[in-house]
Amino acid sequence: MKKEARFFKSLSDETRLKILWLLSGAEELCVCDIIDVLGITQSKASRHLRYLYHLGWVTDRRDGLWMNYRLAVAPGSPGEKLLKLLAEMLATQPEAQTLRRQLEHCLEAKRHSVCAGRLRSGQKRSPPGLPRT
């Protein structure tokens, strides 16, 4: 029962619940999107995403310097059933709805930014305020 205990423990943290909620509404998210929406540090986001990764909740994909995450639960699995229950519980919560709206705004701004166009063409990102090389 240790595996099941770790599985349920993974749902006992508010940040991990928020990450799972955001990922359940998107095909894939960059860690930078999660950081922006939740207002947390990169190290905190990475720590929680690694925890979820090791339990099989998410999978990752590297895209240059950036890591992208998506849900990795198998159809019909206990994890999928719990995610559906979580979605039902959170769907009517004002805070959860606000997080989804913030994510939509973040992704929309990213789609329309000059930076996104440069990234699609293969140029590297520079930290804000530094010239591109």
PAGU-366089 format. One record per residue: x, y, z negated of N, C-alpha, C, O in turn; residue in one letter; residue number from 1. Coordinates in nm, 2 decimals. Last residue first. Layout:
N
    n_X    n_Y    n_Z   ca_X   ca_Y   ca_Z    c_X    c_Y    c_Z    o_X    o_Y    o_Z aa   i
      X      Y      Z      X      Y      Z      X      Y      Z      X      Y      Z  A NUM
...
END
This chain:
133
    n_X    n_Y    n_Z   ca_X   ca_Y   ca_Z    c_X    c_Y    c_Z    o_X    o_Y    o_Z aa   i
   2.10   3.77   2.93   2.22   3.75   3.01   2.19   3.65   3.12   2.28   3.62   3.20  T 133
   1.91   4.04   2.78   1.91   3.91   2.85   2.04   3.89   2.93   2.09   3.99   2.99  R 132
   1.99   4.21   2.48   1.98   4.21   2.63   1.98   4.07   2.68   2.05   3.98   2.62  P 131
   1.78   4.20   2.19   1.91   4.18   2.26   1.89   4.17   2.41   1.79   4.12   2.45  L 130
   1.53   4.23   2.10   1.62   4.34   2.08   1.75   4.32   2.15   1.83   4.42   2.16  G 129
   1.48   3.89   2.00   1.42   4.02   2.03   1.53   4.13   2.01   1.60   4.13   1.91  P 128
   1.71   3.66   2.16   1.64   3.71   2.04   1.59   3.85   2.07   1.65   3.92   2.15  P 127
   1.64   3.54   2.48   1.73   3.61   2.39   1.65   3.65   2.27   1.53   3.68   2.28  S 126
   1.59   3.24   2.67   1.54   3.34   2.58   1.65   3.41   2.51   1.75   3.34   2.47  R 125
   1.71   3.19   3.01   1.72   3.17   2.86   1.65   3.28   2.79   1.64   3.39   2.83  K 124
   1.53   3.11   3.30   1.62   3.20   3.23   1.61   3.17   3.08   1.50   3.12   3.03  Q 123
   1.34   2.96   3.44   1.46   2.89   3.40   1.56   2.98   3.32   1.66   2.94   3.29  G 122
   1.09   3.05   3.51   1.19   3.06   3.61   1.33   3.00   3.57   1.42   3.00   3.65  S 121
   0.96   3.04   3.27   0.92   2.95   3.37   1.02   2.94   3.49   1.04   2.84   3.55  R 120
   1.09   3.25   3.14   1.11   3.11   3.09   1.07   3.01   3.20   1.14   2.91   3.22  L 119
   0.98   3.46   3.27   1.12   3.44   3.28   1.16   3.30   3.24   1.24   3.23   3.30  R 118
   0.72   3.44   3.19   0.75   3.43   3.33   0.90   3.40   3.35   0.93   3.32   3.44  G 117
   0.75   3.49   2.92   0.70   3.36   2.96   0.73   3.34   3.11   0.76   3.23   3.15  A 116
   0.83   3.75   2.92   0.92   3.65   2.87   0.88   3.51   2.92   0.96   3.43   2.96  C 115
   0.61   3.89   2.99   0.72   3.89   3.09   0.81   3.77   3.05   0.87   3.71   3.13  V 114
   0.30   3.73   2.90   0.42   3.80   2.87   0.52   3.79   2.98   0.53   3.69   3.05  S 113
   0.08   3.58   2.93   0.08   3.70   3.00   0.21   3.78   2.98   0.23   3.89   3.04  H 112
   0.11   3.36   2.76   0.09   3.34   2.90   0.11   3.46   2.99   0.15   3.46   3.10  R 111
   0.13   3.49   2.51   0.25   3.41   2.56   0.23   3.39   2.71   0.33   3.40   2.79  K 110
  -0.13   3.57   2.47  -0.02   3.67   2.49   0.10   3.61   2.55   0.17   3.67   2.63  A 109
  -0.25   3.32   2.45  -0.29   3.41   2.56  -0.18   3.51   2.58  -0.14   3.54   2.70  E 108
  -0.14   3.22   2.22  -0.11   3.15   2.35  -0.15   3.24   2.47  -0.08   3.23   2.57  L 107
  -0.23   3.41   2.04  -0.09   3.38   2.05  -0.06   3.32   2.19   0.03   3.36   2.26  C 106
  -0.51   3.37   2.06  -0.45   3.50   2.09  -0.30   3.49   2.12  -0.25   3.55   2.21  H 105
  -0.53   3.11   1.97  -0.58   3.14   2.11  -0.51   3.28   2.15  -0.47   3.29   2.26  E 104
  -0.44   3.13   1.71  -0.37   3.05   1.80  -0.40   3.09   1.95  -0.32   3.10   2.03  L 103
  -0.64   3.29   1.60  -0.51   3.34   1.61  -0.42   3.26   1.71  -0.34   3.32   1.78  Q 102
  -0.85   3.11   1.63  -0.86   3.24   1.70  -0.72   3.30   1.71  -0.68   3.34   1.82  R 101
  -0.76   2.91   1.44  -0.78   2.88   1.59  -0.79   3.00   1.67  -0.73   3.01   1.78  R 100
  -0.77   3.06   1.21  -0.64   3.00   1.26  -0.65   2.97   1.41  -0.56   3.00   1.48  L  99
  -1.04   3.11   1.18  -0.95   3.22   1.20  -0.81   3.17   1.26  -0.76   3.24   1.35  T  98
  -1.13   2.86   1.13  -1.18   2.93   1.25  -1.08   3.04   1.29  -1.05   3.07   1.40  Q  97
  -1.02   2.82   0.88  -0.98   2.73   1.00  -1.02   2.80   1.13  -0.94   2.79   1.23  A  96
  -1.15   3.01   0.73  -1.00   3.02   0.75  -0.96   2.93   0.87  -0.87   2.97   0.94  E  95
  -1.42   2.92   0.75  -1.38   3.05   0.80  -1.23   3.06   0.83  -1.18   3.11   0.93  P  94
  -1.51   2.60   0.83  -1.44   2.68   0.74  -1.39   2.81   0.80  -1.33   2.80   0.91  Q  93
  -1.62   2.43   1.02  -1.71   2.53   0.97  -1.64   2.63   0.87  -1.70   2.72   0.82  T  92
  -1.41   2.25   1.07  -1.47   2.33   1.18  -1.56   2.44   1.13  -1.57   2.54   1.20  A  91
  -1.32   2.09   0.86  -1.26   2.23   0.88  -1.33   2.31   0.98  -1.32   2.43   0.98  L  90
  -1.46   1.85   0.88  -1.46   1.93   0.75  -1.41   2.07   0.77  -1.47   2.17   0.71  M  89
  -1.42   1.77   1.14  -1.55   1.80   1.09  -1.56   1.88   0.97  -1.64   1.97   0.96  E  88
  -1.14   1.73   1.12  -1.19   1.83   1.22  -1.34   1.87   1.18  -1.38   1.99   1.18  A  87
  -1.13   1.52   0.94  -1.06   1.65   0.91  -1.12   1.76   1.00  -1.15   1.87   0.95  L  86
  -1.25   1.32   1.09  -1.31   1.37   0.97  -1.25   1.50   0.93  -1.33   1.59   0.89  L  85
  -1.06   1.31   1.30  -1.20   1.34   1.33  -1.27   1.39   1.20  -1.34   1.49   1.21  K  84
  -0.84   1.22   1.15  -0.83   1.35   1.22  -0.97   1.40   1.26  -1.00   1.52   1.25  L  83
  -0.93   0.97   1.06  -0.91   1.07   0.96  -0.90   1.21   1.03  -0.95   1.31   0.97  L  82
  -0.94   0.84   1.31  -1.06   0.85   1.23  -1.05   0.96   1.13  -1.14   1.04   1.11  K  81
  -0.67   0.84   1.38  -0.76   0.91   1.46  -0.89   0.94   1.38  -0.95   1.05   1.39  E  80
  -0.57   0.68   1.17  -0.53   0.82   1.18  -0.62   0.90   1.27  -0.65   1.02   1.23  G  79
  -0.68   0.43   1.23  -0.72   0.50   1.10  -0.68   0.65   1.11  -0.76   0.74   1.06  P  78
  -0.74   0.43   1.59  -0.66   0.40   1.47  -0.72   0.47   1.34  -0.80   0.56   1.36  S  77
  -0.87   0.50   1.82  -0.93   0.39   1.73  -0.85   0.36   1.60  -0.90   0.28   1.52  G  76
  -0.57   0.60   1.98  -0.72   0.59   1.98  -0.77   0.47   1.90  -0.72   0.36   1.91  P  75
  -0.30   0.69   1.77  -0.36   0.60   1.87  -0.51   0.60   1.86  -0.57   0.61   1.75  A  74
  -0.15   1.01   1.73  -0.23   0.90   1.67  -0.30   0.82   1.79  -0.34   0.87   1.89  V  73
   0.00   1.23   1.79   0.05   1.10   1.84  -0.03   0.98   1.78   0.01   0.87   1.78  A  72
  -0.02   1.57   1.89  -0.06   1.46   1.80  -0.03   1.33   1.87  -0.02   1.32   1.99  L  71
   0.29   1.74   1.96   0.16   1.70   2.00   0.12   1.59   1.90   0.20   1.52   1.84  R  70
   0.54   2.00   2.00   0.47   1.89   1.92   0.33   1.87   1.97   0.26   1.96   2.02  Y  69
   0.85   2.11   2.11   0.71   2.11   2.13   0.65   1.98   2.06   0.72   1.88   2.06  N  68
   1.13   2.31   2.06   1.07   2.18   2.03   0.91   2.20   2.04   0.86   2.30   1.99  M  67
   1.37   2.48   2.26   1.25   2.48   2.19   1.19   2.34   2.18   1.21   2.25   2.26  W  66
   1.58   2.50   2.43   1.61   2.52   2.29   1.49   2.50   2.20   1.50   2.50   2.08  L  65
   1.45   2.27   2.65   1.56   2.36   2.63   1.59   2.38   2.48   1.63   2.28   2.42  G  64
   1.23   2.11   2.50   1.22   2.19   2.62   1.33   2.30   2.61   1.30   2.41   2.56  D  63
   1.16   1.80   2.35   1.25   1.92   2.36   1.23   1.98   2.50   1.22   1.91   2.60  R  62
   0.89   1.69   2.18   0.95   1.69   2.31   1.03   1.82   2.31   0.98   1.93   2.29  R  61
   0.74   1.46   1.94   0.80   1.59   1.98   0.86   1.57   2.12   0.88   1.46   2.17  D  60
   0.43   1.36   1.77   0.55   1.33   1.85   0.61   1.46   1.90   0.54   1.56   1.90  T  59
   0.26   1.30   1.46   0.30   1.38   1.58   0.42   1.32   1.65   0.49   1.24   1.60  V  58
   0.22   1.09   1.28   0.11   1.19   1.31   0.13   1.26   1.44   0.04   1.29   1.52  W  57
   0.42   0.93   1.19   0.35   0.89   1.31   0.23   0.98   1.35   0.16   0.95   1.44  G  56
   0.58   1.00   0.98   0.46   0.92   0.95   0.38   0.88   1.07   0.28   0.81   1.06  L  55
   0.77   1.16   1.11   0.81   1.03   1.05   0.70   0.94   1.01   0.71   0.82   0.99  H  54
   0.61   1.38   1.17   0.67   1.29   1.28   0.70   1.16   1.22   0.67   1.05   1.28  Y  53
   0.55   1.49   0.93   0.44   1.44   1.01   0.49   1.35   1.12   0.43   1.24   1.15  L  52
   0.81   1.57   0.86   0.74   1.48   0.77   0.63   1.41   0.85   0.61   1.29   0.84  Y  51
   0.87   1.75   1.07   0.95   1.62   1.06   0.87   1.52   0.97   0.87   1.40   1.00  R  50
   0.68   1.95   1.01   0.67   1.87   1.13   0.75   1.74   1.13   0.70   1.64   1.18  L  49
   0.79   2.04   0.76   0.66   1.98   0.76   0.63   1.90   0.89   0.57   1.79   0.89  H  48
   1.04   2.14   0.86   1.03   2.04   0.75   0.90   1.96   0.75   0.90   1.84   0.74  R  47
   0.96   2.33   1.05   1.03   2.21   1.09   1.03   2.10   0.99   1.02   1.98   1.02  S  46
   0.83   2.52   0.88   0.76   2.45   0.98   0.83   2.32   1.03   0.76   2.22   1.04  A  45
   1.05   2.60   0.72   0.93   2.54   0.66   0.85   2.46   0.76   0.81   2.35   0.74  K  44
   1.22   2.70   0.92   1.27   2.59   0.84   1.15   2.52   0.77   1.15   2.40   0.76  S  43
   1.08   2.92   1.01   1.11   2.81   1.10   1.15   2.69   1.02   1.11   2.57   1.06  Q  42
   0.82   3.03   0.78   0.96   3.03   0.84   0.98   2.91   0.93   0.90   2.81   0.92  T  41
   0.49   3.14   0.87   0.58   3.07   0.79   0.72   3.07   0.86   0.73   3.11   0.97  I  40
   0.25   3.21   1.00   0.33   3.31   0.93   0.43   3.25   0.83   0.45   3.30   0.72  G  39
   0.09   3.06   1.16   0.08   3.03   1.01   0.16   3.14   0.93   0.14   3.14   0.81  L  38
   0.14   3.17   1.41   0.01   3.16   1.36   0.00   3.14   1.21  -0.08   3.21   1.14  V  37
   0.43   3.15   1.43   0.36   3.27   1.45   0.22   3.27   1.39   0.18   3.37   1.32  D  36
   0.47   2.87   1.39   0.54   2.97   1.30   0.46   3.10   1.31   0.43   3.16   1.21  I  35
   0.34   2.77   1.61   0.30   2.73   1.48   0.35   2.83   1.38   0.28   2.87   1.28  I  34
   0.49   2.87   1.82   0.35   2.90   1.81   0.30   2.88   1.67   0.22   2.96   1.61  D  33
   0.74   2.75   1.77   0.73   2.90   1.76   0.58   2.94   1.75   0.55   3.04   1.68  C  32
   0.70   2.49   1.84   0.71   2.52   1.70   0.70   2.67   1.68   0.65   2.72   1.57  V  31
   0.44   2.47   2.08   0.58   2.49   2.05   0.59   2.53   1.90   0.49   2.58   1.85  C  30
   0.20   2.22   2.12   0.24   2.35   2.07   0.39   2.35   2.05   0.45   2.26   2.00  L  29
  -0.05   2.06   2.33   0.09   2.06   2.28   0.12   2.20   2.23   0.07   2.30   2.29  E  28
  -0.32   2.07   2.34  -0.26   1.95   2.39  -0.12   1.94   2.33  -0.07   1.83   2.30  E  27
  -0.51   2.17   2.05  -0.42   2.20   2.16  -0.36   2.07   2.21  -0.34   1.98   2.13  A  26
  -0.65   2.11   1.82  -0.71   2.20   1.92  -0.63   2.23   2.04  -0.67   2.32   2.12  G  25
  -0.48   1.97   1.67  -0.60   1.90   1.71  -0.67   1.98   1.82  -0.76   1.93   1.89  S  24
  -0.28   2.16   1.60  -0.25   2.06   1.70  -0.38   1.99   1.75  -0.38   1.94   1.87  L  23
  -0.43   2.29   1.39  -0.38   2.36   1.51  -0.36   2.26   1.63  -0.40   2.29   1.74  L  22
  -0.45   2.07   1.21  -0.57   2.14   1.26  -0.54   2.22   1.39  -0.61   2.21   1.49  W  21
  -0.19   2.02   1.15  -0.27   1.92   1.21  -0.39   1.98   1.28  -0.44   1.94   1.39  L  20
  -0.13   2.26   1.02  -0.05   2.22   1.14  -0.13   2.12   1.22  -0.15   2.13   1.34  I  19
  -0.30   2.25   0.80  -0.31   2.36   0.90  -0.24   2.32   1.03  -0.30   2.35   1.14  K  18
  -0.19   2.03   0.67  -0.33   2.03   0.72  -0.35   2.13   0.82  -0.42   2.11   0.92  L  17
   0.06   2.13   0.61   0.05   2.01   0.70  -0.09   2.00   0.75  -0.11   1.97   0.87  R  16
  -0.01   2.33   0.42   0.06   2.36   0.55   0.04   2.25   0.65   0.02   2.28   0.77  T  15
  -0.13   2.18   0.21  -0.21   2.28   0.29  -0.15   2.31   0.43  -0.21   2.32   0.53  E  14
  -0.10   1.84   0.16  -0.03   1.96   0.17  -0.11   2.06   0.26  -0.14   2.02   0.37  D  13
  -0.21   1.59   0.18  -0.24   1.66   0.06  -0.17   1.80   0.06  -0.18   1.87  -0.04  S  12
  -0.16   1.43   0.40  -0.27   1.52   0.41  -0.30   1.61   0.29  -0.39   1.69   0.29  L  11
   0.05   1.27   0.31   0.08   1.37   0.41  -0.04   1.47   0.43  -0.02   1.58   0.48  S  10
  -0.08   1.10   0.14   0.00   1.21   0.08   0.03   1.32   0.18   0.04   1.44   0.15  K   9
  -0.18   0.92   0.32  -0.27   1.01   0.25  -0.20   1.13   0.19  -0.25   1.24   0.18  F   8
   0.07   0.80   0.39  -0.02   0.85   0.49  -0.12   0.95   0.43  -0.14   1.06   0.48  F   7
   0.17   0.71   0.15   0.24   0.81   0.22   0.15   0.88   0.32   0.16   1.00   0.34  R   6
  -0.03   0.51   0.10  -0.02   0.62   0.01   0.06   0.74   0.07   0.02   0.85   0.05  A   5
   0.02   0.34   0.32  -0.11   0.41   0.31  -0.10   0.53   0.21  -0.16   0.63   0.24  E   4
   0.27   0.24   0.24   0.25   0.31   0.37   0.12   0.39   0.37   0.12   0.51   0.41  K   3
   0.22   0.11   0.00   0.30   0.23   0.00   0.28   0.31   0.13   0.28   0.43   0.13  K   2
   0.08  -0.12   0.00   0.00   0.00   0.00   0.08   0.13   0.00   0.03   0.24   0.00  M   1
END
